[in-house]
Each structure stands twice: as structure tokens, then as C-alpha cells.
Amino acid sequence: MSLSYIATIKSRLISTRSGYLLAIIAAALTGMVHSLPKQFFSFSPTGTELNPLTFVAIVYIINGVFFTPIKKDSVPISKLGKKNAIFILAIALAEVSGLVSYFFGLKQSTAINGSILTNGEIIFAVLISLTVFKERLHTREIFPFTAIIVGIIALPIGYELFQSNLSITDLLMGNLLILLSGAFCATDIILCRYVTGIVDPKRITQLTSFAGAAFVLITMVAFHVPFQVDLLQLPSIAMLGLFGTGFATFLFLAALKIIGTTRTVLLYSTNFV
């Protein structure tokens, strides 16, 4: 066995471990944005009610501004090409739709249910990967994937239906909105697969952030939603958005590029813990 071959294998192992680590860190950061925003929608020192659309708009604007100075080595926007530009816009639309659906659902549901139901995106993403990209689960990965499906259906939604005698309650509607956000986020993940090998993750994060902010602001104008925010909450929102969505998205895209869709989303599913 040649030294060059051994060096290649070692390099691949190190790269794979880095991908695993990036996915786990992304999951930890995402876990913050799945639970902590609940307090912003239910409490404000000055009594100003924070609309989820306002929250998402602030988060995306801050992320776009932050990732702008550090993308100098990325592909220039003028050289992205029409196809990549369309994919990035589609990613932004799917991502913002998922985040808005999630926060409206979180407002009606509980933080614990929100954390559990976010794994809906794992189910959708893995199923798409298995059918579209022809990826395969290893034997040791089948049980955790099955457990995720059973947990999402049996714990929050099934139990709530049982408690309400199969009637639609606000809590159940919130749970369904969170589950719907999983479908949008899964679409986001799959679309990222097409551009992560071509466009730098920093550039993707920057462009999707600005595009997502634009989508949200247009929606707010169209539906006459006032842009109201308690200035005392702004620093917390900024930090939560930057780490919980900005850095989490960047690290997730980097892991996706290194270890592939199926393994990344399975590791990413630890965010609910």
C-alpha cells in the first residue's frame, strides 16, 4: 500500500470528521432558534407585540449584512449564472417560508413541541434524498430514522388529537404549521444540494439572507403588517438570528458539501435535543 494512498485515506477521514462536527454544531445553534424566540412573541417589556414576520425580517437583514464583508473570495454575483441565481432565490423563498411557518406555529404551540416537530424536515429531506438522489441508509441509520418518524407523529400531534377528541385546537394548528415548515426546510436542503458544490456557502448565506428579507418585507407591505419591535429586545434578536440562523446555515451548508445530504440531515436532527 503506497504512502500516497494512505495519505489520501487519512485526508478523507479527517474531512469526514470535520463534516460531522460542523453538522452537530449547526444543530446546536439551530436548537436556540427553535425554542428561545417563544419569549419574544409572548412577552415584551414595553408591551409591543412582536410579529413573527418582523422577527424574520430583522434576522435576515442582520445575517445578510454580516456575511457581506467576509465573502470576498466567493464567486462574484455577476458570474453566478442564471441557473444558480434561480436556485438561490428558490432556496431563499423555501427557507423564509419555513421559518415564517415555524414561528407562527411556535406562537400557538409550545417550545418543546416546536423542538420535536422540527424533525419533520429530517423526514422530508431524507425521503427526497432516498428517492431523488438514490442515496441509501446504512443499517445502523434505519432505527434512528424510524424513531424520528414515530416520535413526531405519536408525541405531539397524536397526543393532541387524542386529548381534543379529534378536534382542531390552536395548539394542534400550531403543531401542523411547524410540521409544514419542515416541508419547506426540506425543500431548502435539497435545493442547496445543487449549488453547494458550485457556490461558496458564505455567498449562499449572504444572498439567501438578503433575498429572504426582501420576500418578508414585501409580504408585510402587501398585508399591511406594521414593522414594530421593542428596541430592548433588538440585541437579543440580533444575536439569536446571527448564530441560530446565519452561522447555523453556513455550517450546515459546509457539512452538506463534505458528507452529503443524508448523513448531514441525520446529524442535524439532534437540534431538537
Stockholm file with secondary structure:
# STOCKHOLM 1.0

chainA/1-273         MSLSYIATIKSRLISTRSGYLLAIIAAALTGMVHSLPKQFFSFSPTGTELNPLTFVAIVYIINGVFFTPIKKDSVPISKLGKKNAIFILAIALAEVSGLVSYFFGLKQSTAINGSILTNGEIIFAVLISLTVFKERLHTREIFPFTAIIVGIIALPIGYELFQSNLSITDLLMGNLLILLSGAFCATDIILCRYVTGIVDPKRITQLTSFAGAAFVLITMVAFHVPFQVDLLQLPSIAMLGLFGTGFATFLFLAALKIIGTTRTVLLYSTNFV
#=GR chainA/1-273 SS CCHHHHHHHHHHHHHHHHHHHHHHHHHHHHHHHHHTTHHHHHCCTTCCCCCHHHHHHHHHHHHHHHHSTTCTTSCCGGGSCHHHHHHHHHHHHHHHHHHHHHHHHHHHSCHHHHHHHTTHHHHHHHHHHHHHSCCCCCHHHHHHHHHHHHHHIIIIIIHHHHHTTTCCCHHHHHHHHHHHHHHHHHHHHHHHHHHTTTSCHHHHHHHHHHHHHHHHHHHHHHTTCCCCCCTTTHHHHHHHHIIIIIIHHHHHHHHHHHHCHHHHHHHHGGGGC
#=GC SS_cons         CCHHHHHHHHHHHHHHHHHHHHHHHHHHHHHHHHHTTHHHHHCCTTCCCCCHHHHHHHHHHHHHHHHSTTCTTSCCGGGSCHHHHHHHHHHHHHHHHHHHHHHHHHHHSCHHHHHHHTTHHHHHHHHHHHHHSCCCCCHHHHHHHHHHHHHHIIIIIIHHHHHTTTCCCHHHHHHHHHHHHHHHHHHHHHHHHHHTTTSCHHHHHHHHHHHHHHHHHHHHHHTTCCCCCCTTTHHHHHHHHIIIIIIHHHHHHHHHHHHCHHHHHHHHGGGGC
//
